[in-house]
């Protein structure tokens, strides 16, 4: 029987980089899992008006 | 696209890096500053009328009118300021800059700087020290007396010493100061010391009363901010040549008058974009609290605009004792500013970051893309006229002025 490589992951200590909602990282921290929260925001901070102005400028 | 923004910004970056800010003279505002008039008062930030001026700006205007002998007391000065006979214009629109209220009047002495690469000049009055001073809105007799001494003794003596020394290369001095723990905005202890070292041999050679010369030395020695009024016009004449570069999104002015925070963008000419001046998160002098503070004020953000000041805080960890935060915060501020700038300085370097050049040339489009606002450190004035400095801290500009500028930029250059 083939063992899927992903199963190997669960035999090791998890090393997690979280991108996006910080609460996901907080949940892992609560379970004593090492997690690095990436400092990331959607382009223009998710502001549609700013994003459309940037698009007009080819960005 | 109607223009090549990247190319325009490269040109802007190149002009900023090529600048050679140099002290060439000490003159008076009336003689040197273009467009100055006897009934004109220059002030910090974007344009503002008397009725909209904040407390410290009003205090400095009252003090300026008393200093010029145009009013005998506070009441007369307030009536004159409100009468319409006094013209109020931004320092920035006269190639000048002024810290805090930034008030400059006809008789005040001014540093004269020239950007030797492009030939443009910049002006700034001489620094009065901290505490109860005009630029923080104080106007008592002792404040006016000190300003008079600066006019009759300090400036003429320094002018003579400067003539003997010859022109001062500010790029060299600022780059040295950054390597000695200054950032050129709220920490200028090294720069002030370097200036004294430069001028000392020529000051002692002057045919002047020794006590007068000693008083000049003592005044500079006891005022760590003396060099600020040189870093500011250096920054001003450094960034000014980018004004008007078609298609450039580089910001060449950030300034506050205590009511509004204003910016100007290279590709949008002289147009101001403003938002409400914000409150400063800071440390307070004994006896004062955040409730005493006026909103963010002054042209000193020209330092950040040129790639020093808050943008070079990693060079000045000790500044956090003055403006708050931790040394790690200071490093983080500088690192974050690389996200919103177009280049790294080839002269102003930060030892702690392996001598990496300071983040230089703020890009309006990068601010919009990342949502990161420029980091500013600043002094805090009392909200009422006549009191003076109450602390120092860190400020964030209002988002609105950047959003409005982006809209205008997209309208002019977008598809």
Interface residues (C-beta under 8 A of the other chain):
Chain A: X41 X43 X44 X45 X47 X49 X50 X53 X54 X56 X57 X58 X59
Chain B: X1 X5 X365 X368 X369 X370 X371 X403 X406 X407 X409 X410 X413 X414 X415
